[in-house]
Amino acid sequence: MKADKTHTIRLIVTGGGTGGHLFPGISLAQAMLRAYPDAEVLFIGTERKVDKKALSDVGFETTTIKSQGIKGKKFSTILKALFQQPLALWEAAKIIRKFKPDLVFGVGGYVTGPVILAARLLGVTTCIHEQNSIPGLANKLLGHIADKIFVSLPGSEKYFPASKTILSGNPVRANIVKASREVKPAPDQAPSTLLILGGSQGARRLNSLILEAAESCLNKLSPPPNIIHQTGLHDEDNVRRKYAELGLNARVQAFYSDMAEIYSQADLIISRAGATTIAELTVFHKPVIIIPFPYAADNHQEINGRYLVEAGAGLMFRQTDLTGEKLGLEIKRAMGDKNLLAKMAENSGKVAKPEATETIVNACIKLLKSRLADNTGKILAF
């Protein structure tokens, strides 16, 4: 059918509950707007503070629906969440009817379920992205109805229909990709910099281990490392005070907004194994010591981390197997072996996928071109 007029892209992105779900969605939405400035984008998140904070200044329209997770929750919470789903589905359908999107794209989290289902029921093209090695409950179910599925890590394809699945990598924010290409090596004589990332949950025990390691080992190194520590909400003051008592040069904040600047300084990273963090640190070619969050759903953080270890990009230790002293000795060993750090950094870069966002955007545009040409005879306005 010959196209008779142009059509401007209208995109809904949905997801949330953690930064790991939000940031890939924000990256995708912003990439679509960079590529097609006339596009209309709406982000549907949750009413949680982490969503509202991350979406407060993103350059596109945002809204929320009421939705709760059920996996790993107590029975009363599950019951409440299940009763809430019909309302969430109705809210999502109302938003979709009003916005009239060409595509609804889900990036994970419990809010994704009702939005993608509502879009499917209304005949809208849908895609989902799975960040982790083992899909969350929402994406496992949505994989059966989505038109296209994107995954971040090799091996997670097996959970979805092969004909619809693309190994794309995990979208990384554009400023982080740009900064990774501008990093200059530090002078050989400069003290090493250790970066500690606790993630949006589960930072407390990691903070304790690091402080024990600092007291037993790190403050005795010559020269001692510079430390950048992201503590999470609850431990910032205590961690800052402890470093001061130990006489260590430490920069401490609950969260850092400019992660590109933080990554660029690090010689070694101590981190949980969230998929977004893994994607970002590999883009920067950074070596890492991984301590997976042991209570992550389906133990997916350990499986995420295993991917980097098998690639030679990092070391991994279970939290239950660690003491502060043991962690301190492992940090000392790694930071004292420049060849090991260089090899892990090289291997980290080999598994990075800085082009992930563009891969997803291009595949979505191809899908939309096909659907619009088949259904309306229109072409996209670009």
C-alpha positions as CSV (number, residue, x, y, z in Angstrom):
1,M,0.0,0.0,0.0
2,K,1.4,3.4,-0.9
3,A,1.8,5.8,2.0
4,D,-0.5,8.9,1.8
5,K,0.8,11.1,4.6
6,T,3.2,11.2,7.4
7,H,2.7,10.2,11.0
8,T,4.5,11.5,14.1
9,I,5.7,8.8,16.6
10,R,3.7,8.6,19.9
11,L,5.5,6.4,22.5
12,I,4.6,5.3,26.0
13,V,7.4,3.9,28.2
14,T,6.4,2.2,31.4
15,G,8.3,0.8,34.4
16,G,9.6,1.6,37.8
17,G,10.0,0.7,41.4
18,T,13.8,0.8,41.3
19,G,16.4,2.9,39.5
20,G,17.4,-0.3,37.6
21,H,14.0,-0.3,35.9
22,L,13.7,3.5,35.5
23,F,17.0,4.5,34.0
24,P,16.8,2.2,30.9
25,G,13.3,3.5,30.2
26,I,14.5,7.1,30.6
27,S,17.4,6.3,28.3
28,L,15.1,4.9,25.6
29,A,12.6,7.8,25.8
30,Q,15.4,10.4,25.5
31,A,17.0,8.5,22.7
32,M,13.7,8.5,20.8
33,L,13.4,12.2,21.3
34,R,17.0,12.9,20.1
35,A,16.4,10.8,17.0
36,Y,12.9,12.1,16.3
37,P,12.4,15.5,18.0
38,D,8.8,15.7,16.9
39,A,8.0,12.5,18.8
40,E,5.5,12.6,21.7
41,V,6.6,10.6,24.7
42,L,4.8,9.7,28.0
43,F,6.3,7.8,30.9
44,I,4.0,5.8,33.2
45,G,5.6,5.0,36.5
46,T,4.5,4.3,40.1
47,E,3.8,6.7,42.9
48,R,6.9,5.6,44.8
49,K,9.4,8.4,45.7
50,V,12.2,6.7,43.7
51,D,10.1,7.0,40.5
52,K,9.1,10.6,41.2
53,K,12.7,11.7,41.9
54,A,14.2,10.0,38.9
55,L,11.4,11.4,36.6
56,S,11.4,14.9,38.0
57,D,13.4,16.6,35.2
58,V,13.6,14.3,32.2
59,G,12.2,16.4,29.4
60,F,9.0,14.5,28.6
61,E,5.6,14.0,30.1
62,T,5.1,11.6,33.0
63,T,2.2,10.2,34.9
64,T,1.6,7.4,37.5
65,I,-0.9,4.6,38.2
66,K,-1.4,2.8,41.5
67,S,0.2,-0.7,41.4
68,Q,2.1,-3.0,43.8
69,G,4.3,-6.0,43.4
70,I,3.4,-9.4,44.6
71,K,6.5,-11.6,44.3
72,G,8.2,-12.2,47.7
73,K,5.5,-10.3,49.6
74,K,3.5,-11.4,52.6
75,F,0.0,-12.7,52.0
76,S,-1.9,-9.6,53.0
77,T,0.2,-7.4,50.6
78,I,-0.3,-9.9,47.8
79,L,-4.1,-9.9,48.4
80,K,-4.1,-6.1,48.4
81,A,-2.0,-6.0,45.2
82,L,-4.3,-8.5,43.4
83,F,-7.4,-6.5,44.3
84,Q,-5.7,-3.4,43.0
85,Q,-4.9,-4.8,39.6
86,P,-8.3,-4.2,37.9
87,L,-8.1,-0.5,38.9
88,A,-4.5,-0.3,37.6
89,L,-5.7,-1.9,34.3
90,W,-8.5,0.6,34.1
91,E,-6.2,3.5,34.9
92,A,-3.7,2.3,32.2
93,A,-6.4,1.9,29.6
94,K,-7.7,5.4,30.3
95,I,-4.3,6.9,29.8
96,I,-3.6,4.9,26.6
97,R,-7.0,5.9,25.1
98,K,-6.3,9.5,25.8
99,F,-2.6,9.5,24.6
100,K,-3.2,7.2,21.6
101,P,0.3,5.8,21.4
102,D,1.8,3.9,18.4
103,L,3.9,1.8,20.8
104,V,3.9,1.0,24.5
105,F,7.4,-0.1,25.8
106,G,7.8,-1.8,29.2
107,V,11.1,-1.9,31.0
108,G,10.1,-4.0,34.0
109,G,8.6,-3.6,37.4
110,Y,5.1,-4.4,38.6
111,V,3.6,-1.3,36.9
112,T,4.6,-2.7,33.5
113,G,2.0,-5.5,33.8
114,P,-1.3,-3.6,33.7
115,V,0.0,-1.0,31.2
116,I,1.3,-3.6,28.6
117,L,-1.9,-5.7,29.1
118,A,-4.1,-2.7,28.6
119,A,-2.2,-1.7,25.5
120,R,-2.5,-5.2,24.1
121,L,-6.3,-5.3,24.8
122,L,-6.6,-2.0,23.0
123,G,-4.7,-3.2,19.9
124,V,-1.5,-1.2,20.5
125,T,1.9,-2.5,19.5
126,T,3.9,-3.5,22.6
127,C,7.6,-4.3,23.4
128,I,9.3,-5.2,26.6
129,H,12.9,-5.1,27.9
130,E,14.4,-7.5,30.5
131,Q,17.5,-6.2,32.3
132,N,18.3,-9.2,34.4
133,S,19.6,-12.7,33.7
134,I,16.3,-14.1,35.1
135,P,13.1,-12.2,34.1
136,G,10.8,-10.8,36.7
137,L,7.3,-12.1,37.1
138,A,5.7,-9.3,35.0
139,N,8.0,-9.8,32.1
140,K,7.8,-13.6,32.2
141,L,4.0,-13.3,31.7
142,L,4.2,-10.4,29.3
143,G,6.6,-12.2,27.0
144,H,3.7,-14.2,25.7
145,I,1.8,-11.2,24.5
146,A,4.4,-8.6,23.6
147,D,5.3,-8.1,19.9
148,K,9.0,-7.8,20.5
149,I,11.3,-8.6,23.5
150,F,14.7,-7.2,24.2
151,V,17.1,-8.8,26.7
152,S,20.4,-7.5,28.3
153,L,22.4,-10.6,29.1
154,P,23.1,-13.8,27.2
155,G,21.1,-16.8,28.5
156,S,17.9,-14.9,29.3
157,E,16.6,-15.4,25.8
158,K,15.6,-18.9,26.8
159,Y,12.7,-17.5,28.9
160,F,11.0,-15.9,25.9
161,P,9.9,-17.0,22.4
162,A,13.0,-17.0,20.2
163,S,11.2,-15.5,17.1
164,K,10.4,-12.3,19.1
165,T,13.6,-11.9,21.1
166,I,16.6,-9.7,20.5
167,L,19.8,-9.6,22.6
168,S,20.2,-5.9,22.7
169,G,22.1,-5.1,25.9
170,N,20.8,-2.7,28.6
171,P,20.2,0.9,27.7
172,V,22.7,3.2,29.3
173,R,22.1,6.9,29.8
174,A,23.6,9.0,27.0
175,N,25.7,11.2,29.3
176,I,27.4,8.1,30.7
177,V,28.2,6.7,27.3
178,K,29.5,10.1,26.2
179,A,31.7,10.5,29.3
180,S,33.0,6.9,29.0
181,R,34.6,7.9,25.7
182,E,36.3,10.9,27.2
183,V,38.0,9.3,30.2
184,K,41.7,10.0,30.5
185,P,44.0,7.6,32.4
186,A,45.2,8.8,35.8
187,P,48.9,9.4,36.4
188,D,50.7,6.3,37.6
189,Q,51.8,8.0,40.8
190,A,48.2,9.1,41.7
191,P,46.6,7.2,44.6
192,S,44.1,4.6,43.5
193,T,40.4,5.4,43.8
194,L,37.9,2.8,45.2
195,L,34.2,3.3,44.4
196,I,31.6,1.6,46.5
197,L,28.0,1.3,45.2
198,G,25.3,-0.3,47.4
199,G,22.4,0.0,45.0
200,S,18.9,1.2,45.7
201,Q,18.4,-1.5,48.2
202,G,20.5,-3.8,50.4
203,A,23.3,-1.2,50.9
204,R,23.4,-1.5,54.7
205,R,25.3,-4.8,55.0
206,L,27.7,-3.8,52.2
207,N,28.4,-0.6,54.0
208,S,29.2,-2.5,57.2
209,L,31.6,-4.8,55.3
210,I,33.4,-1.9,53.7
211,L,33.9,-0.1,57.0
212,E,35.2,-3.2,58.6
213,A,37.6,-3.7,55.6
214,A,38.7,0.0,55.9
215,E,39.5,-0.5,59.6
216,S,41.3,-3.8,59.3
217,C,43.2,-3.2,56.1
218,L,42.6,-0.2,53.8
219,N,43.8,2.4,56.2
220,K,47.1,0.5,56.5
221,L,47.8,0.6,52.8
222,S,50.6,2.9,51.6
223,P,49.4,5.1,50.1
224,P,45.8,4.5,51.2
225,P,43.2,4.7,48.4
226,N,40.9,7.6,47.8
227,I,37.3,6.4,48.5
228,I,34.0,7.4,46.9
229,H,31.1,5.7,48.7
230,Q,27.4,5.7,47.7
231,T,25.7,4.6,51.0
232,G,22.0,4.7,50.3
233,L,19.6,6.7,52.5
234,H,20.3,5.4,56.0
235,D,24.1,5.2,56.6
236,E,25.5,8.4,55.1
237,D,26.4,10.2,58.3
238,N,27.7,7.1,60.1
239,V,29.9,6.1,57.1
240,R,31.3,9.6,56.7
241,R,32.2,9.8,60.4
242,K,33.9,6.4,60.4
243,Y,36.1,7.2,57.5
244,A,37.1,10.5,59.2
245,E,38.0,8.6,62.4
246,L,40.2,6.2,60.3
247,G,41.9,9.2,58.6
248,L,40.8,8.0,55.1
249,N,40.2,10.5,52.2
250,A,36.5,9.6,51.5
251,R,33.8,11.3,49.6
252,V,30.5,10.1,50.9
253,Q,26.9,10.7,49.8
254,A,23.6,8.8,50.0
255,F,23.3,9.0,46.2
256,Y,25.2,10.6,43.4
257,S,23.4,12.3,40.6
258,D,26.4,12.6,38.3
259,M,27.3,8.9,37.9
260,A,29.4,9.6,34.8
261,E,31.8,11.7,36.9
262,I,32.0,9.1,39.6
263,Y,32.6,6.2,37.3
264,S,35.4,8.1,35.5
265,Q,37.4,8.4,38.7
266,A,37.3,4.8,39.8
267,D,40.2,2.3,39.5
268,L,38.2,-0.5,41.1
269,I,34.5,-0.7,41.9
270,I,32.8,-2.7,44.8
271,S,29.2,-3.2,43.8
272,R,26.0,-5.1,44.0
273,A,25.1,-6.8,40.6
274,G,22.1,-4.9,39.4
275,A,21.8,-5.0,35.6
276,T,21.9,-1.3,35.1
277,T,25.0,-0.9,37.2
278,I,26.7,-3.7,35.3
279,A,25.8,-2.1,32.0
280,E,27.2,1.3,33.1
281,L,30.5,0.1,34.6
282,T,31.3,-2.1,31.6
283,V,30.7,0.9,29.3
284,F,33.5,2.6,31.4
285,H,35.7,-0.6,31.1
286,K,35.9,-0.8,34.9
287,P,37.1,-3.8,37.0
288,V,34.7,-4.8,39.7
289,I,34.4,-6.9,42.9
290,I,30.8,-8.0,43.0
291,I,28.9,-8.8,46.2
292,P,25.4,-9.8,45.0
293,F,22.4,-8.8,47.0
294,P,21.4,-12.2,48.5
295,Y,17.7,-11.4,48.6
296,A,17.2,-10.4,45.0
297,A,14.3,-12.3,43.3
298,D,15.4,-15.7,42.0
299,N,19.0,-14.8,43.1
300,H,19.3,-13.0,39.8
301,Q,22.1,-10.7,41.0
302,E,24.5,-13.6,41.5
303,I,23.6,-14.9,38.0
304,N,24.2,-11.4,36.7
305,G,27.5,-11.2,38.4
306,R,28.6,-14.7,37.2
307,Y,28.4,-13.3,33.6
308,L,31.1,-10.7,34.4
309,V,33.2,-13.2,36.3
310,E,33.1,-15.7,33.4
311,A,34.1,-12.9,31.1
312,G,37.1,-12.2,33.2
313,A,35.8,-8.7,34.1
314,G,35.5,-9.1,37.8
315,L,35.6,-11.1,41.0
316,M,32.6,-12.2,43.0
317,F,32.0,-13.1,46.6
318,R,28.8,-14.1,48.3
319,Q,27.9,-11.8,51.2
320,T,27.5,-14.7,53.6
321,D,31.1,-15.9,52.8
322,L,32.6,-12.5,53.6
323,T,34.0,-10.8,56.6
324,G,35.3,-7.3,56.6
325,E,38.8,-8.5,57.0
326,K,38.5,-10.9,54.1
327,L,37.0,-8.3,51.9
328,G,39.8,-5.9,52.8
329,L,42.5,-8.4,51.8
330,E,40.7,-9.0,48.5
331,I,40.6,-5.3,47.8
332,K,44.3,-5.0,48.8
333,R,45.2,-7.9,46.5
334,A,43.3,-6.5,43.5
335,M,44.5,-2.9,43.9
336,G,48.0,-4.0,44.3
337,D,48.0,-6.0,41.1
338,K,47.9,-3.5,38.2
339,N,48.1,-6.3,35.6
340,L,45.0,-7.9,37.1
341,L,43.1,-4.6,37.1
342,A,44.1,-3.9,33.5
343,K,43.0,-7.3,32.3
344,M,39.7,-7.1,34.1
345,A,39.2,-3.6,32.7
346,E,39.9,-4.8,29.2
347,N,37.5,-7.7,29.5
348,S,34.8,-5.4,31.0
349,G,35.0,-3.3,27.9
350,K,34.6,-6.4,25.7
351,V,31.2,-7.2,27.2
352,A,29.9,-3.7,27.2
353,K,27.0,-2.7,24.9
354,P,27.1,1.1,24.6
355,E,24.9,0.8,21.5
356,A,22.1,-1.0,23.3
357,T,19.7,2.0,23.2
358,E,20.2,2.6,19.5
359,T,19.7,-1.1,18.8
360,I,16.3,-1.0,20.6
361,V,15.2,2.3,19.0
362,N,16.0,1.1,15.5
363,A,14.2,-2.2,16.1
364,C,11.1,-0.4,17.4
365,I,11.1,2.0,14.4
366,K,11.4,-0.9,12.0
367,L,8.4,-2.6,13.8
368,L,6.4,0.6,13.7
369,K,7.1,1.3,10.0
370,S,5.8,-2.2,9.2
371,R,2.7,-1.8,11.4
372,L,1.8,1.6,10.1
373,A,2.3,0.7,6.5
374,D,0.2,-2.4,6.8
375,N,-2.6,-0.8,8.8
376,T,-2.9,2.8,7.8
377,G,-0.8,3.4,4.7
378,K,1.0,6.2,6.6
379,I,4.7,6.6,7.1
380,L,6.6,7.9,10.1
381,A,7.5,11.6,10.0
382,F,11.3,11.4,9.7
